[in-house]
Amino acid sequence: MGSERLAIGIDLGGTQIRGALIDEAGTVLHREAMATAATAGAEAVVAQIAALARAMAERAGGAVLGIGLSAPGPLDAPNGIALSTPTIAGFTDFPLAQAVEAASGRPVLLENDGIAAAIGEWRFGAGRGLDHMVYATVSTGIGGGVIADGRVLRGRMGMAAHIGHMIVVQGGAPCACGAHGCFEAHASGPAFVARARGAAREDVGSTLHANAETLSAAEVFDAAGAGDALARRLVGEEAELLGLGFGNLLHLYSPDVIVMGGGLSHQFDRLEPLISPAMRRNVLPPFRSVPLRRALLGDNSGLVGAASLLFERG
């Protein structure tokens, strides 16, 4: 691929590992994915990451700067350690970066997945050219990353912006983290689906009732678009919860924009007209002009952001 500088981005998730070959313009030149061997142990997952990295390097003719690895936290990112990742067996105090370097033979820079996606959107996507940005991913969980004063906000051990675990309902729903009332426990994709299924079981007049046990988020949004009263109420409730959480982020970080990614961002056109008014109702007047935007890089935000760490280092 000529003399251009290339890097490998790896986005590690509990269900899927994605790898991509990225150039300095943030272009995804090639991408592959595989199901995560999440219950097989840390070494099995490291072997998968190394295999994806080799496939990307072959596409590049071998000339790559290294691997930018985006992974779920909590992490000690500066020291390359997975502290306690509940979705992957063996990822407790595990030297992840060192293990991937040994298996792949390439330098590795580790970053929290929310921060990596924020970097991708800041450098190449919806936050490009801005000095202040908050990225929020709303999917299986809720995570995020913050750009403040033109710099990536990482905090102690690289653990800043675990936004899914701010409490939005005192004594609320139990969260996987052990607390109750977390933003993630109330507004994530699974929380939305669980709420919808419970309501659909009770509402025999809704078109959602017949399919209550297997209902998906997309089906709820489709029913809302078709005018189903229950579905419209459920979507409205989700938007109110997201507006509450995003409003908190406006007060905390005073960004120029909030960028929404993750699975529920696929419904952005339906959600944004409801989230933005809810967000404005929950904030002081000077914060009400801040827009909510869809992530421009989509599912590639974390891959691009992680790979760009290599270009920054040189």
Secondary structure, 3 states (H helix, E strand, C coil): CCCCCEEEEEEECCCEEEEEEEECCCCEEEEEEEECCCCCCHHHHHHHHHHHHHHHHHHCCCCCCCEEEEECCCEEHHHCEEEECCCCCCCEEECHHHHHHHHHCCCEEEEEHHHHHHHHHHHHCCCCCCCCEEEEEECCCEEEEEEECCEEECCHHHCCCCHHHCECCCCCCECCCCCECEHHHHHCHHHHHHHHHHHHHHCCCCCCHHHHHHCCHHHHHHHHHCCCHHHHHHHHHHHHHHHHHHHHHHHHHCCCEEEEECHHHHHHHHHHHHHHHHHHHCCCHHHCCCCEEECCCHHHHHHHHHHHHHHHHC
